[in-house]
């Protein structure tokens, strides 16, 4: 086995241990109290997991996107909210790493992420844009030698717990809504004024209320690559890939619980196949569809990223492909969780049995509205008018 | 140009010049300026754009 493969294996064993020993025992209280999964994040920091994707030459773990996706799956099996915090941080890291051209400030920043295990949140949605991430109201605004912004963000996941914030903005106060850049600002450069509470149906540990974010920072904290390119080549496909691995993880654990329930029933009545077993088989086939789509999405992204200039990722066909991954996985995961609940019956419906699947179902229901599926269908509908080989 | 606006421009160009943009051309940098659009049309239909 190569050294790289060894390191990846070691990383994933560490993540699995954190998922089993830290995320799992805290998952119920994180969910019940809608509290930040502080124990899991402390364990991930201790193992340098927040810098796993950062290149070795910047001091990071140098692991590939496949390892990060597998980690999202492993964490998602034990605590969806912990996995989502990890994934959202990694989306920002992967995005910065893939767009380091002419961005020396960001290379230095990544070294700090390694040394200090800084946690990055993001503020990409905004009040007044109708849910379109490709438009901004807030702008990078000159102020003496520095720049400022004020953004009304309807949700900032773990905003109150992050060290830094990655924010989409118009390039300047005169820029069009679609002329966007992305800026990275530190906690000490910002104020976050909460604009609401956080008592949602699922993914409760992500602690994602709205904030008015105000920041004063330096012009070099704006990524030089324009956001439309950053978005198409990295942020959107990576988000859809890492999220869908979490949803697969959640659905897989719901299935595993249903299987354990059926096995326990089979042991009690040896010699007969329990009625729930056939239902389990139906859930299995739904799970395998989800798994196939999630895995092929990752494979397509890796292949397209290896091409020179990442040309394929900026085509409309690629946009449609990674949008479909998000739509399909976000619809399929709750289907599997609901099927698992049907297998387990009242034992799944109760929140305090080994077969409880309520949290899985509730967490998975967030998938279709993390960027609303109808908004994505609207984009795809438009692209399908012109894209051919989809 | 927003992606929906881009699509409308592309549809109109395909109609006007009676061409079909292949997928490799359907990306941001091909439609980010008039010159870039003109050279794409020229490649598909030499002589179409004066």
Contacts between the chains, C-beta under 8 A, distances in Angstrom:
chain1	res1	chain2	res2	distance
A	134	B	2	6.4
A	134	B	3	6.8
A	135	B	2	7.4
A	178	B	1	7.1
A	178	B	2	5.2
A	228	B	28	6.2
A	229	B	28	6.9
A	232	B	28	7.1
A	311	B	24	7.4
A	311	B	27	7.4
A	314	B	27	4.2
A	314	B	28	5.8
A	314	B	29	7.4
A	315	B	23	5.6
A	315	B	24	6.8
A	315	B	26	5.5
A	315	B	27	4.9
A	316	B	23	7.0
A	316	B	26	4.3
A	316	B	27	7.1
A	317	B	23	5.0
A	317	B	26	7.2
A	319	B	3	7.9
A	379	B	3	6.6
A	379	B	4	8.0
A	382	B	3	6.5
A	382	B	4	4.9
A	382	B	7	4.9
A	383	B	3	7.0
A	383	B	7	6.7
A	385	B	7	5.6
A	385	B	11	6.1
A	386	B	7	5.2
A	386	B	10	4.8
A	386	B	11	6.1
A	386	B	14	7.6
A	386	B	21	7.0
A	386	B	26	6.3
A	387	B	23	6.3
A	387	B	26	5.8
A	388	B	20	7.1
A	388	B	22	7.0
A	388	B	23	5.5
A	388	B	26	8.0
A	389	B	22	8.0
A	389	B	23	4.7
